[in-house]
C-alpha cells in the first residue's frame, strides 16, 4: 500500500508537504472504471490536448468524488475556476510557476538538473523527473542513478521528486522509491 501524508499550510506559509510513496496518475480520460488502479492514486493529473477546457470540467465533475488531489495542466486560472487542488506545468512553462496562486499545489515536469533547479526556484512544491525508464517517444531514459541525483538536489530545497517515465510494474515502483523519490507518476500503470 502506498500512502501519502500531507500537511498543507496555505494561509501563512508556502505549502509544506510531507510525503511518502506518493502515487500520481496522469490521464486523458474524463471517467474511470470502478476497479481501476487510479482509485488508489494520491494525485490525479488531467492532461489532454483537445478541447481542454470542456473536458477538464467533465474530468473535475467525475473525479471530484475521489479522495485524490486533482490537478489540471498548465492553466492555473482554469484550475482555480474548477476547484482543482493543484497545477502541473510542462517543462516549457516552468517560468509560469511564480505566477500560480499559493493555494494551488504546484508540480513541474523536469528532464534536467537545470529545469529541476529552475522549477524549485520558481516555486514548485514537487517536480516530476523523467523519463526514468524507456517510454514511448520520450527520449533516452535517465535511469535510477540520475533520479537519485535529482532527489539529492531536491533535498537542498526541502522539496520532493516524483519519478516518471516507463513505470509500469511493481518492481519499477520499488526501484524508484529506493532512490528516495517521494513517489512515482505514470500514465500506463494507472490507465492501461
Secondary structure, 3 states (H helix, E strand, C coil): CCCCCCCCCCCCCCCCCCCCCEEEEEECCCCCCCCCHHHHCCEEEECCCCCHHHHHHHHHHHHCCCCCEEEEECCHHHHHHHCCCEEEECHHHHHHHHHCCCCCEEEEEECCHHHHHHHHHCCCCEEEECCCCCCCCCCCCCHHHHHHHHHHHHHHHCCEEEEECCCCCHHHHHHHHCCCCCEEEECHHHHC
